[in-house]
């Protein structure tokens, strides 16, 4: 994703060794190196780092014991003791198809962005290669790509092994522990959180889990791919890796010729399963043979909700859902980011994660950090998966720098909290009123003047509906705006509360009752029903309901 803006690391001094540690953790390589962050070959920032590569025990997707590899990367100024360490970051790398693109090979495409900025965060990175890379690179075609919690175990086991190494070396791990990942790494980050909640709740406590553009609900992602099968802006490569992974891991038996159209079918294993080509090279190769859409790439049955092939693959995907058996720890804190029009990982796949947390553990969404344990950022109307990743890396860099300031001795900085505690919509309104600003008066002016009074919620939506055509011309709609508000923690109920509050601040009579009822019907038909209509369609498709068999019109 970031290869075009990054330069290559250079190993300065290699000191390979093999030391047995307790419970099968082994140091397989150690070196001093320099990480560079740059643009178009111009080096902007450099940073000395010390890397310790380890082999450690873990489990495969079936629970069988295996050995995996991973890295512990320590900033040079932390390693030599000249700077204190703030904490440990468990980082889950994103999609790779080339065997050498893993932490123990020195590959750190995204890590450069948040570790080599001028902020120079003093955190220790712990990263698993994951199965199919590093010491298991002979099995790259069998990597567990967004496949249940297999990579979650790999990530948590790497953290446990890294802690043992750091403790034995007498290297401080600081006060904080964060968990992060973007794209498929965001999925693995959530999987690691799930493993932690289910098996290591007393031993591991994340101060925050930061996730971006994650295909948490792979079923919803697949449905979105089908609904946008002819859209040339969709990033096809990601989806093909997903479908291939479930076909292989669940032994579904589909051949490349059954799944993919020619000439892709003949080239698929070489491009995707050999470990010879990077993700960017594979993407360019797809374009070179004219693949721009899912229709270009996939055989028709895999784009048909009613086909046996779709049902078989969809059932495998659902069987490995991260939701199954997981009750999230309500005390854990999250930041979730997803661009609204993402063309690689549809926002619907990530939105499900917010719904899952709010319904199963009492997390409450909010745009305002520290007011809740579920901060969201779902309001950016961009379709770029790549830019979303860069945005997340910079956010992660800021978090690594700010977290120790906001939380000294593990407690929230009360001065900072005093600054943000009014950062809810109602809190801002009341603060403005305390400062003498007539919010209700301004509202009446904006919605028709004192002679009409303040509009109720439905009347206001009806007025806004007149601008829907303009919104659609700019790539969105009022329905989507309401969805974005809900994603960001400003629900329709919150909006109604605000409008009711402002209306009740004035004694002027509202709109004619009959006209109000008419506008309410219009809004219900135009917006609310649209939202639930689309949700119902998603549910029916997920449950393999044939829409043609229903006695209602769609």
C-alpha positions in Angstrom: 0.0 0.0 0.0 2.7 2.5 0.9 5.5 1.1 -1.3 5.6 4.2 -3.5 6.4 6.5 -0.6 8.9 4.5 1.3 12.5 3.6 0.8 14.2 0.3 1.8 15.8 -0.4 5.1 19.5 -1.0 5.3 21.0 -3.6 7.7 24.1 -2.1 9.4 25.4 -4.9 11.6 24.1 -8.5 11.7 24.7 -10.6 14.8 22.9 -13.8 14.2 22.6 -16.2 17.1 20.4 -19.0 18.5 19.5 -18.9 22.2 16.9 -21.2 23.7 14.5 -19.5 26.1 11.8 -20.9 28.3 8.8 -22.7 26.7 10.4 -23.0 23.3 11.0 -19.4 22.4 14.1 -19.1 20.3 16.1 -16.1 19.0 16.9 -16.9 15.4 18.4 -13.6 14.3 19.4 -10.2 15.7 20.7 -7.1 14.1 21.0 -3.3 14.2 19.3 -1.6 11.3 18.1 1.8 10.1 14.5 2.5 9.0 13.9 5.2 6.5 10.8 7.1 5.6 10.8 8.9 2.3 9.0 9.9 -0.9 10.0 9.1 -4.5 13.5 8.1 -3.5 14.0 11.1 -1.3 14.9 10.2 2.3 12.9 12.4 4.7 13.6 10.8 8.1 15.8 8.0 9.4 15.9 6.1 12.6 18.3 3.5 14.1 16.4 0.4 15.2 17.4 -2.9 16.9 15.6 -6.0 15.6 15.3 -9.3 17.4 13.7 -12.1 15.3 12.2 -15.0 17.3 10.6 -18.4 16.7 7.8 -19.3 19.1 5.1 -21.9 19.7 1.6 -21.2 18.5 -1.4 -23.1 17.0 -2.8 -23.5 13.5 -6.5 -23.0 12.5 -7.3 -26.5 13.7 -5.6 -26.0 17.1 -2.6 -28.1 16.3 0.8 -27.0 17.6 3.1 -25.2 15.2 6.1 -22.9 15.3 5.9 -19.4 13.9 8.3 -16.5 13.6 8.1 -12.8 14.5 10.1 -9.7 15.3 10.7 -7.4 18.3 11.8 -4.0 17.0 13.3 -1.5 19.5 14.1 2.1 18.7 17.9 2.6 19.0 17.5 5.3 21.6 15.4 3.0 23.8 17.7 0.0 23.2 20.8 1.9 24.3 19.0 3.3 27.4 19.2 7.0 26.4 15.4 7.3 26.3 12.7 5.6 28.4 10.2 3.4 26.6 6.5 4.3 26.7 5.0 0.9 25.9 4.6 -2.0 23.6 2.6 -2.0 20.3 1.3 -5.3 19.0 1.2 -4.5 15.3 -0.6 -6.7 12.8 0.7 -6.2 9.2 -1.7 -5.9 6.3 -2.0 -7.9 3.1 1.1 -9.4 1.5 1.5 -12.0 -1.2 5.3 -12.1 -1.5 7.2 -14.4 0.9 9.9 -11.9 1.8 7.3 -9.2 2.8 7.3 -10.0 6.5 8.9 -8.5 9.6 11.7 -11.1 10.0 12.8 -10.3 6.4 13.1 -6.6 7.4 10.0 -5.6 5.5 8.3 -2.8 7.4 6.2 -0.9 4.8 3.6 0.6 7.1 5.7 0.7 10.2 8.1 3.3 8.7 5.2 5.8 8.7 4.4 5.7 12.4 7.9 5.0 13.7 10.0 7.3 11.6 8.1 10.5 11.7 9.5 13.6 13.5 7.4 12.5 16.5 9.8 9.6 17.1 7.5 7.5 19.3 9.4 5.5 21.9 7.5 2.2 21.6 8.7 -1.4 21.1 7.0 -3.1 18.2 6.0 -6.8 18.3 4.9 -8.3 15.0 4.2 -11.9 13.9 5.1 -13.0 10.4 1.9 -15.1 10.5 1.6 -18.6 9.0 3.0 -18.8 5.5 5.8 -16.3 6.1 9.1 -16.3 7.8 10.1 -19.8 9.0 6.8 -21.2 7.5 7.3 -19.5 4.1 7.2 -23.0 2.4 3.4 -22.9 3.2 2.7 -19.4 1.9 -0.2 -20.6 -0.3 -1.9 -21.7 3.0 -1.8 -18.4 4.9 -4.8 -17.8 7.1 -6.1 -14.8 5.3 -9.0 -13.2 7.3 -9.7 -16.8 8.3 -11.2 -16.8 11.8 -9.0 -16.2 14.8 -5.9 -18.2 13.6 -3.8 -15.1 13.1 -5.2 -13.8 16.4 -3.5 -16.7 18.2 -0.4 -16.1 16.2 -0.3 -12.4 17.2 -1.1 -13.0 20.9 1.4 -15.9 21.1 4.1 -13.6 19.5 3.4 -11.0 22.2 3.7 -13.6 25.0 7.0 -14.8 23.5 8.3 -11.3 23.1 7.6 -10.4 26.7 9.7 -13.4 27.8 12.6 -12.3 25.6 12.4 -8.7 26.9 12.1 -9.8 30.5 15.1 -12.1 30.1 17.1 -9.2 28.6 16.0 -6.8 31.3 14.5 -4.5 28.8 11.6 -2.4 30.1 8.3 -2.7 28.3 6.9 0.6 29.6 3.5 1.3 31.0 1.2 0.8 28.0 0.1 -1.9 25.6 -1.6 -1.1 22.3 -3.0 -3.4 19.6 -3.3 -2.1 16.0 -3.8 -3.1 12.4 -5.3 -1.9 9.1 -7.0 -3.7 6.3 -6.5 -7.5 6.7 -4.2 -6.5 9.6 -7.2 -4.8 11.1 -9.1 -8.0 10.9 -6.1 -9.8 12.5 -6.0 -7.1 15.2 -9.7 -7.7 16.0 -8.9 -11.5 16.0 -6.1 -10.9 18.5 -8.5 -8.9 20.7 -10.9 -11.8 20.6 -8.3 -14.3 21.6 -7.2 -12.0 24.4 -10.8 -11.6 25.7 -11.5 -15.3 25.5 -8.2 -16.8 26.8 -5.9 -14.1 28.3 -8.2 -11.7 30.0 -6.2 -11.7 33.2 -2.7 -11.7 31.7 -3.1 -9.2 28.9 -4.8 -5.8 29.0 -4.8 -3.6 26.0 -5.0 0.1 26.8 -6.5 0.6 23.3 -7.1 -1.4 20.1 -6.8 0.7 17.0 -8.4 -0.7 13.8 -8.9 0.6 10.3 -10.7 -0.6 7.2 -11.1 -4.1 8.6 -13.3 -6.8 6.9 -14.7 -7.8 10.2 -17.8 -9.3 8.6 -16.4 -11.1 5.5 -19.9 -12.2 4.5 -21.0 -8.6 4.2 -17.9 -7.8 2.2 -18.7 -10.6 -0.2 -22.2 -9.4 -0.6 -20.9 -5.9 -1.4 -18.5 -7.3 -4.0 -21.4 -9.0 -5.8 -23.6 -5.9 -5.6 -20.8 -3.9 -7.1 -19.5 -6.6 -9.5 -19.4 -4.3 -12.5 -17.8 -1.3 -10.8 -14.3 -0.7 -12.3 -13.3 1.2 -9.2 -13.5 -1.8 -7.0 -10.1 -3.2 -5.9 -10.4 -6.8 -7.1 -7.1 -8.3 -5.8 -8.1 -8.2 -2.1 -11.4 -10.1 -2.7 -9.7 -12.8 -4.8 -7.2 -13.5 -2.0 -10.1 -13.9 0.5 -12.1 -16.3 -1.7 -9.0 -18.3 -2.5 -8.1 -18.6 1.2 -11.5 -20.0 2.3 -11.5 -22.3 -0.7 -8.1 -23.8 0.4 -8.5 -23.7 4.1 -12.0 -25.3 4.1 -11.1 -27.8 1.4 -14.1 -26.7 -0.7 -12.5 -28.2 -3.8 -13.0 -25.5 -6.3 -10.3 -25.4 -9.0 -9.0 -22.1 -10.4 -10.8 -22.8 -13.6 -14.1 -23.2 -11.7 -13.6 -20.0 -9.8 -11.9 -17.7 -12.2 -12.2 -16.7 -15.8 -9.4 -17.1 -18.3 -6.7 -16.0 -18.6 -6.7 -15.4 -14.8 -7.5 -19.1 -14.0 -4.3 -20.3 -15.7 -2.2 -17.6 -14.0 -3.8 -17.6 -10.6 -1.5 -20.1 -8.7 1.6 -18.5 -10.1 0.6 -14.9 -9.2 -1.2 -15.5 -5.9 0.2 -18.7 -4.4 3.8 -18.8 -5.3 5.1 -16.2 -2.9 7.1 -14.6 -5.7 5.1 -11.5 -6.4 4.1 -8.5 -4.2 0.5 -7.4 -3.9 1.2 -4.4 -6.1 2.8 -6.6 -8.8 -0.3 -8.9 -8.7 -2.6 -5.9 -8.9 -0.7 -4.6 -11.9 -0.7 -8.0 -13.5 -4.5 -8.2 -13.2 -4.9 -4.9 -15.0 -2.5 -6.1 -17.7 -4.9 -8.8 -18.7 -7.9 -6.6 -18.7 -9.4 -7.4 -15.2 -11.1 -4.3 -13.9 -14.2 -5.7 -12.3 -15.4 -8.8 -10.4 -17.4 -9.7 -13.5 -14.1 -9.8 -15.4 -12.4 -12.1 -12.8 -15.0 -14.5 -11.3 -17.1 -17.2 -12.9 -20.8 -16.3 -12.9 -21.8 -18.8 -10.1 -19.6 -17.0 -7.6 -21.5 -13.7 -8.3 -25.0 -15.3 -8.0 -26.6 -15.4 -4.6 -28.8 -18.4 -5.6 -25.9 -20.6 -6.9 -24.7 -23.7 -5.1 -21.1 -22.4 -5.4 -22.0 -19.1 -3.7 -23.9 -20.9 -0.9 -21.0 -23.3 -0.3 -18.4 -20.5 -0.1 -20.7 -18.3 1.9 -21.3 -21.0 4.4 -17.6 -21.5 4.9 -17.1 -17.8 5.5 -19.9 -17.6 8.1 -18.5 -20.7 9.9 -15.4 -18.8 10.8 -17.0 -15.5 11.8 -15.2 -13.7 14.6 -18.5 -13.0 16.3 -19.1 -16.7 17.2 -18.5 -17.4 20.9 -17.1 -13.9 21.6 -18.5 -11.7 24.3 -16.2 -8.6 24.1 -14.7 -7.3 27.3 -16.6 -4.0 28.1 -13.6 -2.5 29.8 -11.4 -2.6 26.6 -11.1 0.5 24.5 -11.3 0.8 20.7 -10.7 3.3 17.9 -12.3 2.3 14.6 -11.7 4.0 11.3 -13.2 3.3 7.8 -13.6 5.5 4.8 -17.3 5.5 3.8 -16.8 4.5 0.1 -13.8 2.2 0.5 -13.4 0.2 -2.8 -11.3 -2.7 -1.4 -12.9 -3.4 2.0 -16.6 -2.1 1.9 -17.6 0.0 4.9 -20.5 -2.4 5.6 -18.0 -5.1 6.6 -16.5 -2.7 9.2 -19.7 -1.2 10.3 -20.8 -4.6 11.5 -17.9 -4.4 14.1 -19.4 -1.2 15.6 -22.8 -2.8 15.8 -21.4 -6.0 17.3 -19.6 -4.1 20.1 -22.5 -1.8 20.9 -25.0 -4.8 21.0 -22.8 -7.3 22.9 -20.7 -5.4 25.4 -22.3 -2.0 26.0 -19.7 0.0 24.1 -21.0 3.4 23.1 -19.9 5.1 19.9 -18.5 8.6 19.9 -16.3 10.9 17.8 -14.9 12.4 20.9 -11.9 10.5 22.4 -11.9 9.6 26.0 -15.7 10.2 26.4 -16.2 6.5 25.6 -14.4 3.3 24.9 -15.4 3.2 21.3 -14.2 6.1 19.3 -15.2 6.1 15.6 -14.2 7.8 12.4 -16.6 6.7 9.6 -17.4 10.0 8.1 -14.8 10.6 5.4 -16.4 10.3 2.0 -13.4 8.8 0.2 -13.2 5.5 -1.8 -9.4 5.1 -1.4 -8.3 2.1 0.6 -4.7 3.3 0.3 -5.2 6.8 1.6 -7.3 5.4 4.4 -4.2 3.3 5.4 -1.9 6.3 5.3 -4.4 8.3 7.4 -4.5 5.5 9.9 -0.7 5.3 10.1 -0.5 9.0 10.9 -3.3 8.6 13.4 -1.3 5.7 15.0 1.8 7.9 15.1 -0.1 10.6 16.9 -1.6 8.1 19.3 1.8 6.6 20.2 3.0 10.1 21.0 0.0 11.4 22.8 -1.1 8.4 24.8 1.6 8.7 27.5 0.7 12.4 27.9 -3.1 11.8 28.1 -2.6 8.9 30.5 0.1 9.5 33.1 0.5 6.6 35.5 -2.3 4.8 33.7 -4.9 7.4 34.6 -6.6 9.9 32.3 -5.1 13.4 32.5 -7.9 15.3 34.2 -6.9 18.6 32.7 -7.4 17.1 29.2 -10.6 15.5 30.2 -12.0 18.8 31.4 -11.3 20.2 27.9 -13.2 17.4 26.1 -15.9 16.3 28.5 -18.5 18.7 26.9 -17.6 17.4 23.5 -21.1 15.9 22.8 -23.6 17.7 20.7 -25.8 18.4 23.6 -22.8 19.4 25.8 -21.7 21.9 23.2 -25.2 23.4 22.9 -25.4 23.8 26.7 -21.9 25.2 26.9 -22.8 27.8 24.3 -25.9 28.8 26.2 -23.9 29.2 29.4 -21.6 31.5 27.5 -24.6 33.6 26.5 -25.2 32.4 22.9 -28.9 32.0 22.0 -28.7 28.6 20.3 -32.5 28.2 20.2 -32.9 31.6 18.6 -30.3 30.8 16.0 -32.1 27.5 15.3 -35.5 29.2 14.8 -33.9 31.7 12.4 -32.3 28.9 10.4 -35.6 26.9 10.2 -38.1 29.6 9.2 -38.0 32.4 11.7 -39.8 33.1 15.0 -43.2 33.3 13.3 -43.0 29.5 12.5 -41.4 28.4 15.6 -38.8 25.6 15.6 -39.5 22.6 13.3 -39.8 19.2 14.7 -37.3 16.5 13.7 -39.4 15.1 10.9 -40.2 18.5 9.5 -36.5 19.4 9.5 -35.6 16.2 7.6 -38.3 16.9 5.0 -36.7 20.3 4.4 -33.3 18.7 4.1 -34.7 16.2 1.7 -35.2 18.9 -0.8 -31.4 19.0 -1.0 -31.0 15.3 -1.6 -30.5 15.7 -5.4 -27.6 18.1 -4.7 -26.1 15.6 -2.2 -26.4 12.8 -4.8 -24.6 14.9 -7.4 -21.8 15.1 -4.9 -21.6 11.4 -4.3 -23.7 10.9 -1.2 -27.3 11.2 0.0 -29.2 12.2 3.1 -29.7 8.5 3.9 -25.9 8.1 3.9 -25.4 11.3 5.9 -27.8 9.8 8.6 -25.8 6.5 8.4 -22.5 8.4 8.9 -23.9 10.3 11.8 -25.0 7.0 13.4 -21.6 5.4 12.7 -19.9 8.3 14.4 -21.9 8.1 17.5 -24.5 10.8 16.7 -27.6 8.6 16.3 -31.0 9.6 14.9 -32.3 9.5 18.5 -29.6 12.0 19.5 -30.6 14.3 16.7 -34.3 14.0 17.7 -33.2 14.8 21.3 -31.4 18.0 20.2 -34.3 19.2 18.0 -36.8 18.5 20.7 -34.6 20.4 23.2 -34.3 23.4 20.9 -38.1 23.4 20.1 -39.0 23.3 23.8 -36.8 26.3 24.4 -39.4 28.5 22.6 -43.1 29.1 23.2 -43.9 29.8 19.5 -46.3 27.3 18.0 -44.9 24.8 15.5 -46.1 23.8 12.0 -49.7 22.8 11.3 -50.4 19.4 12.7 -51.8 17.9 9.5 -48.9 19.3 7.5 -46.5 17.9 10.1 -48.0 14.4 9.7 -47.7 14.6 6.0 -44.1 15.5 6.2 -43.5 12.7 8.7 -44.9 10.2 6.2 -42.7 11.6 3.5 -39.6 11.3 5.6 -40.4 7.8 6.7 -40.8 6.8 3.1 -37.9 8.7 1.7 -35.2 8.0 4.4 -36.0 5.7 7.3 -37.6 3.0 5.1 -34.6 3.2 2.7 -32.2 2.5 5.5 -34.1 -0.5 6.9 -34.9 -1.7 3.4 -31.2 -2.0 2.5 -30.5 -3.6 5.9 -33.3 -6.2 5.3 -32.0 -7.0 1.8 -28.5 -7.6 3.3 -30.0 -9.9 6.0 -32.0 -11.9 3.4 -29.0 -12.4 1.2 -26.8 -13.4 4.1 -29.3 -16.1 5.0 -29.6 -17.3 1.4 -33.3 -16.3 1.0 -34.4 -16.3 -2.6 -36.0 -12.9 -3.1 -38.0 -14.2 -6.0 -39.9 -16.6 -3.6 -41.1 -13.8 -1.4 -44.6 -12.5 -1.8 -43.5 -8.9 -1.4 -42.2 -6.5 -3.9 -38.5 -5.5 -4.0 
